[in-house]
Amino acid sequence: MKNKLALLLTLLFALPSCKFYSFTGVSINAKNISIQEFYNNTDLGPANLGITLTNQLKNYFQQNSSLSVIKEEGELQMEGIITDFKVSQVAPTASQNPNQISSAALSRLTIVVKVTYTNTLDETMSFKDKSFSFFKDFPNEQNLSDVQDDLTKQIFDQIILDIFNASVANW
């Protein structure tokens, strides 16, 4: 009997607090967010890079928060620029021939995004021109054009998570 009473009391106190808890750790007072199209300001990036990031970002907010994505003047507002899309050589390998130039075993695709986030309900949560970047390595034998779409998606997934955490998750 005491065990049942203890369990009942525990449930009575625990259930009302559940409405304040979010499994994503996000506690948002806003009802909507407007995300302007991200501008692609890179030399090497594909032309659709900005649209791709914008659409993935909107989808992420819709799927992982209770926010409605609207066109303009949201209670939360986001805009940004893709500032860098570069490939660099990493993991050099030694050449057996001293007259031959050493090559790299891996290439690295890096994408950098600058974001301005405005929280009209709490200005202290806003930030301007905050940089987010991530990279993915791929074997040097592979051509960038063959792996670019997959790598870009993986990089954007991480950048979007970082943007989400910095803006609404307050991490």
Secondary structure by P-SEA (a helix, b strand, c coil): caaaaaaaaaaaaaaaaccccccccccccccbbbbccccccccccccaaaaaaaaaaaaaaaaccccccccccccbbbbbccccccccccbbbbbccccccccccbbbbbbbbbbbbbcccccccccccccccccccccccccccccaaaaaaaaaaaaaaaaaaaccccc
